[in-house]
């Protein structure tokens, strides 16, 4: 079934005006829009303010006369001052957000010929930013002495000519990146640059995304915000499906992902599977490396072709979704050791973003802690505040390079919840902070043994890590942590050699770190995981 064509435009209070019989001798853009033989408008969404209602109703009658196939829907937009840029943009954006766009069944045209210049600019902005998922349409009157409705064309305006418009787009982008960061005013320059890149990619690309980072770094929350941003811009229309692949391992993984037909393995009903549930939406597969090689092969095929076979079925089904994959392991190492498919990694590697752990972003701990406290208060808690000396004590501990934050934001959220719950009358004291610090230290040290080995294994590979003495594992794990938190080898050296460096006349911190890494056959770029995040 062919899609319907839907046009959105303003009543032209000057160009469309006229009620006497001679109005048919003039070019009226809204009426003429519906008279082109090669452009059937199935529905016209005609925007107007209350003052133009009478004219709008006459246009409905005239359009019914020249194009009875066209349904005209009058949409009142309550604009007080049609020359107020902020008001017009806000009201039209409200219209766009509330309108039930159906991209599967309808194509949309945005008629820019009528309305004030401000309205035309705002409609252009909303279309180019995908709030209105359509194409821009300009109509023009016929040449002198030529009959007919005139001409129409798709237009392409040069946004660089309009400083205010460029500023508006910059504001929209800032709002989007702020949303992707969860409203936190993050201070880490590398993290902010990464989020800005993700914002551009999220709107413009439907290719798979790969989010790397340790457990608790926020991959799932970021994937959800990417989906919300795409949904608001009408880039996707389906659901967001969030799956942790570690929970679906085993014989039921195939059925869970791809579904099965009725009767397969004795099953009494058909199962759709999560890939079909994600049709026209976003599928987030966290810990994708936990899938078996067979499941990985079918995921790759479904991503590349949009089709797959449910278990026990001879008939292909289709599903068009964007895949976001998450992993907390080095997938290149997993490929080398035969646990992950090289072709799937190659497909995922187009857009790869590595989320740093909380300990690698110490400057972002304060703003995130403030956000956690605001969340607790928004859930009905009384006002919660740190005593000044308690705040200094907690922040000093939290940003110290020795603080592990092995659970990342989960650790921070849990810590803030404990402090808020135990605080008498909502006031967090030094005593409570000291108790919490000891609790965190104990918690981190309990899991340190295994985490040291995992950290070293992620860099060197499990076989090489297993050959190291335990003392070397502990030392190397600490070196890796410090290097990943540091912007340069010199900065890492200042932390690692804080005591001995003061006794040296010449302080070549970079060289000392380089030699320390060479002892284990490692390089700075491997430790930092430096790669192209585009």
N, C-alpha and C positions, 0 to 999 in steps of 0.2 A: 504494500500500500504506500502510495507517494505521500510525502509530507505536505502538510498545509503551509501556506505562506501567511504569516502574521506580520502586519506593519504596526509600528508604534509611532505616533506623531502628535503634535500640538494643533489645536484649532488656531488658524491664522486670523486674528481679529481684523487685520487689514486686507490681506490677500484673499481670504476666504469669504469676506463679507459680501452681503447682497441678498435681497429677498424678492426684488422685483423680477419681472420676466427677462429683463435685459442681462440678468446675471449669467445667462447661458452664452452670452456673447463675449464674456471675459474668461481669462484663464484663472481658475481657482485651484491651487495646488493640491488641496486635500481631495477634492472631487476628481481632478484629473488623474491623481494617483491610481484611482480605481477604473480608469478608462483605457489603459494600455492593453492591447490585444495579446501581447506576449508576456504580460505580468498579471496573473490573476491573484488578487488579494482576497484570501479566504476570510480573514478577519482583520478589522482595523481597530486598534486600541487608541481611541481618540481622547487625548488629555486636554482638560480645560479647567479654568477656574470658574467660580460661581457666576461671575459677571458675564461670562461668555456662554452660559448654558443655552440661552435662546438661539444663538447662532449655531451652536453645536447640534441642536435638535433639527434645525433646518438643513444642516449638512447631512444628517442621517437620512432625511427624506430624499434629498437630491441624489445621494449615493445609491439609495434603493432604486431610484429611477434609472440610473445609468449602469448599475452593476448589481442586480438583484442577488447575485451569488455571494456578495460580500456582506458579512455580518459586522455591524458597527457597534462597538461597546464604548459607551461614554464613561470616562474615568475622571472624576473631579479631583484636582490637586489643589489643596488650599494654600495658595501662594499669595501673601499679602502684597509683597513688593517684587514684581517680576524682574527688576533690575538689581536685586540684592543677590549677589553671587552665592554667599553662604546659605541663605534661606532656600534658594532655588535648588542648589545642589543637594541639600539635606532632604528636601521634600521629594525630589526625584529619586534619590537613593533609597528612601523609605519605600517608594513605589516599587523599585526594582527588587528590593529584598523580599517584599511581600508577594510579588507576582509569581504565579505557579508556572514557570517556564517548563516546557516539556520538549526537550531536545530530540527525543526519539520520534516524536510525531509532528513537530512543527519547526519551520525555519523562520527566523525573525529578521525584519528589516527596520531600521531606525530612520525615520523620515526627518531630515534636518532642514527642510526648506522653510518651515513655518515656526512660529514662536519667536520670542526676543532673541537677540544675539546671546544673551546670558544663558537662556534655556538651550540654545543650540550647542553652546560650548559644554554645558553640563551633560547634555545627552551624548555628546562625543566622548567626554571623559568616562562616563559610565559604561559606554560600549567598549572603548579601548581597554578598560580595566576589567572587562568581562562581568560586571554587575548586570549588564544587559547582554546576553550572549547572542548578539546578532551582527549584521553587516550594516554599514552606513549607506544611506540612499539619498541622493540629491535629485530633485526634479527641476525642470526648467520649462518656460512657456514655448510655444511653437514660434518659428520665425514669422516675420510679417507676411501676411496674406496666405500663410499655410494653415490648413485646417488640422484638427486633431488635438490630442491632449498634451502635445509637447514631447519632451524627452526625459529620460531618467538615466542615471549612471551611478555606479559605485564610486565613492570618493575616498581620497587618502590625504588627510591634512598633515601638514608638517608641524608637529607639536613643538619643535624647537623655536618657532616664531612667537610662541605665547609664554612669556615668563611665568605668569600666574598659573597657567595650566601645568607647566613643568613643576612648579612648586606644589601644586595639588597632588600630582603623581608622586612626588617625593614624600609628601605627608602620608599618602596611602601606603607607600612602601614601608615607612617608619612604623605605621600602625600594624602592618602585617608582621614585621620582624619583632615588634614588641609582643604581639600575640604568640608568635612561635617561641619566644623566651618565657612565656607564662606570665608576662607583665612584670618580670624582674628586671630592674635597671642594672644589667650585668656590666662589669668593668673590664673583664678580660678581653683584650683587643683581638686575639686570635679567635676566641669563641664568637665574638660579635661579628667578625668578618665571615665566619663560617655560616652563621644564621642568615646574614644578608644574602649569601650565595644560595642557601637553601630556599629562601623566599623567592628568588628569581626562578630557580629550577622548578619549584613546586607549581608555579602558575603556568610555566611555558612548556614543561615536559611531562609526558605520560610514561616515560621509560622507567625501568626499575631503579629504586634507590637502595643503597646499602648503608646502614647506620652501624658503625662500630663503636665499641666502648665497653667499659667494665659494667658489671651488674650494678644497678641503681644509679647509673649516670643519666637516666631520663630518656632512653630510646623510645619506650612505649608512649610516654607522654608527648614527645616530639612528633612521633608518627601520627598520633591522634590530632595534634594541632595542624599538621600538614594537611590532613584530610579535611578538617574544618575550614581551613583557608581555601582549599580547592573547591569545596562545596559552596562556600559563600560567593565565589567567583564563577559558579556554574561550569567549572571544568569537569566535575564529576557529579553524577546524580544518584548513584547507588549508595550502599551502606559502607561503614567502616567495620571490618572484621579483624579482630586482634587475637592472634593465636600464639601461645608459647609452645614451640615444637617439642620441648623437653617433656611435655605432658601427653604427647600423642604417639610416643614411640611404640613399636610392637606391631602385631598383626592387624590391629584396627586402624593404623595410621592412614592406609590407602583409602579405606572407606570413609574415614572422617574428612579427608581432604577432597577426594574426587567423587564420593558418593557410590552407591551401588543400586543395581536394579532389584526389583522385587523378586524374591525367591533365591537370590544369590546367597550361598552358604546357609540356606534355610531361613533367611530373613523374611518375615511376613510382609514387610512394607518397603517401598522404595526410599532411598536416602539421597538427598540432593548433594550434600557435601559443601564444605565452606567455600570452595572456589566458585561454585554457582551462586552462593549467597552473596559473594562479593561483586557480582556482575555490575558493571558501570560504576563501581566504587573503588575502594582501596582495601587491599589485603595485606596486613602486617604479620609477617612470620618472624617472630623473635626467636633467637637461638636456632636459626635455620640449619646450622651445622649439626644439630641433633637429629635431623631427618636421615633416613637410610638412603643409600645411593639410588635405589629404585625410585623412591619418592622424589628425590632431587631431579632425576631424569624426566619424570612426568611433569614436575613443576616447570622445568625449563621449556618443555614442549608446549605447555599450556600458555606460558608467557609469550613465546615467540609466535604461536599460531592462533591463540585464542580458542583452541578446541582441545578436548581430551575425551577419553572413554571412561565412564563410570565402571566400577568393577562388575564383571558378569554381563556387560552390555556390548553389543556389536554396533551400536549407533553412537556417533560422536555427539557431544553437546558443546555448546559455545558459552563462553564467558569472557567478557572484555573488562579487565580490571587492571589497576596499577599495583604492582608488587613493591612493598617496602620490606626489606629484609633486615633483621638485626642479628648481631653476633658479638660475643665478648671474647672470642678467640681469634687468633691470627689465621684467617682462612687460607692464606698461602701455605702456611705450615700444615694445615689440615689437608690441603691438596697434595703436598709432597708425601704425606704419610698415608695417603690413599683413603682418607675419610670424607673427602669432599670433592665433588666433580669440578674439574678444571673448566669445562665449558659453561657450567652454571656460574662459577665465579667470574668468568670473562663477561658474561651477560650482565651480572650485577655490578660490575666494576665501572660502568659508564659514569655513574654519579655515586661516589663514595665519600662519606663524611664520618670523621672520627670524633666522637664526643669525648672530651677529656673527663677524667674523674674529678671529684670535688677537690681532692688534695692538689691537683694540678691547676686549680683556679682559686687560690687562697683569697684573692681580692674580691671574689664573688660570694664569699661565705657570709659576710655581713648583710648585703641586700637580700640574700636568700633566707637568712634567719629572720629578718624583718617580715618578709612575706609569709613565712611559716607562722609567725605570731599573729599576723593579721587574719590568716585563715582560721586559726583556733578561735579568735574573738568573733569571727563571722559565723561560727557554728554555735553561738550562744554562750561562749565562755565570757566571764567577766573581763574587764580591762586587764591586760597582762603587760607588765613592764619590768625591765631589769633595773635594779639599783645601778647607779653609775659605775661604782667600783666592780660590781658583779659583771656588768657588760664588758668592761675592759679585761677582766680576768678571763672570761669565756672566749672573747675574740682573740686574745693573745694565744690561748691554748689552741683554738680551732685553726688558726693560721700558721701555727708553728710547723716547720717542715717535718718534725717528728710525729705529728698527728696523722694517723693512717687513713681515716675515713674510708675503710675498706668496703663499707656498704654504701658509700657515696651519699646521695640525697635521702636515701631511706634512713641512714644513720642520723643525718641532720634533722629530718622530720621527727623521728622517734625521740631524739634528744630534746627538741623543743617541746614536744608533747609532755614528756616527763617533767620538765622544768615548770611548764605552765600548770600542770595538774597538782604538783606538790607545793606551788608557791602560795604562801598564806596571803589572802586578800589580793591575789594577783601580782604580788611583788616578789621578783626573783632575787634572792640574796646571794652574797658571796658564799655562805655555807652550802646552799643548794648547788651552786656552780661547782664548788670543790667536790661534792659528792658525785655529781654528774661526770666530772672529769675522771675521777677514779673508776667509775662504772665503765666509761668508754675505753679507758686504757686496759682494763681487765678483759673487756669484750674483744678488743682487737688482738691482744696478746694470745687469747685462747685459740683464735683461728689463724695465727701468724704462721705456724709451722707449715701447714698445707699451702697457704697463700704465697709464702716465699717460693716454694718449689714451682707452683703454677705460674708465678710471674716470670721466673727464670726460664721455665719450659716454653712459655709463649714467645720468648725472644730467641732462645737457642734451639728449641726443639726438645722433645721429651728424652730422646736417647742421649743427647749431649748433657742435658741437665742431670740425668740419672748417674752419670759418670763422675759428677762433682762430689767432693766431700761436703758433709753437712755444713761445716763452718764456711766453706766457700759459697754455698747456696745462700746462707743468711747474709754474708757480706755483699754478694752480687745483687741480691734482691734489694738491699738498701741503696746500693749505687744506682740501680735502675729507677727506683722511686724518686730519688733526688734528681737524677738527670731529667726525668719526665716532667718534674715540676719546675725546672729551671729553663730560662730562655736561652742560655748559652753554656758552653763548657766551662767558661770562666766563672759564671754564676754558680754552677754546680760545684766547682772546685772550692769556692769560698765556703760552701756549706760542709763539704766532705772533709776539708782540711782546715777547719776553723781554728783549731788549736796550734797545729804544727806550722801553719803558714806565717804566724806572727814571729816565728823564730828564724825566718828566712830573710836574707837581704833582698833576694830577687824572688818575686812572687809570680811564677808562671803557672797559674791555676789550670789553664786549658791543657798545658802539656802534661800535668800530673793526672788529670782525668783521662786524657788520651792514652797514656801508658797503662793506667789501671784497667781500662777497657781492653786494650790490646793483650793484656795478660790472659783474658778469657776469650780472645779471638773475636771481639765485638767492635763495632764502630758506633760513633755518635748518632749517625742517621738511622741505624737499625734500632737503637734504644728509643729514640724519639718517635719512630714510626713516621718519618717525614715522607710524604707522598703527595701527589697532586689530588686535591680534594674536589676538583671539578668533575 
